[in-house]
Amino acid sequence: MLFLALVFVFLMPIAHGADWEFLNDEDNVKVLKRVEPGSSLVEFRGEGQVKGDFKKVVSVLFDTKRAKEWADHVAESRIDHWVNDHQWVEYDHMWAPFIVADRDFVSEGTAQTHVDGYDFLLSFKATTDKNLPETKHVRGTITYARAGVTKTKDPNIVDVVLEAKVDPNGALPHWLVNLAQKGWAVRTLHNLREEVQKPDIKVDPFIEKLFSRP
């Protein structure tokens, strides 16, 4: 499911009042966090550059079919159905070690161009759908997740910004969730950099169509 899979790495809207706080810089990824008043879940943000063609980077982030190749803990990722020409309902199942129950997520995905300062913005939020009832897995909640991609002066380098606030729900205490999710942005951008370099990566037809619109 694009980058979001790595938010759920436990054990191997957007109006915010809080400011982003710098955490660290690792593997050429700037990591930030923030906590909204009244919330015990930490939101994480990662900023870094990826070497690769702009549309191919965007295609990797969008493509659910290849998510298992580069996103940790993905057991299944698929678009269930399209809502319109740029929004869809997605199902994602994340496997976990035997001591932790698997999680799954149902979300509404949206792809936009030239918005919020990004050349491409991929965003997700939790939704419910009669076609995707709860399963034997614990149903997690995506408050929000975003991947923004911006071109640079170098046609082979893009800026990528990842943000997410995800609650796996169940019995996991939030302090442990926050600890586990602390490094997801670094891992995601590291894996994304490697995936984009694979010789068989192609521009997804949906992405090509999206950028051909006037």
Secondary structure, DSSP 8 states (H G I E B T S, - for coil): -GGGGGG--TT------S--EEEEEETTEEEEEE--TT--S-EEEEEEEEES-HHHHHHHHH-STTHHHHSTTEEEEEEEEESSSSEEEEEEEE---TTS--EEEEEEEEEEEEETTEEEEEEEEE---TTS---SSEE-EEEEEEEEEEE-SSTTEEEEEEEEEEE--TT--HHHHHHHHTTHHHHHHHHHHHHHTSTT----HHHHHHHH--
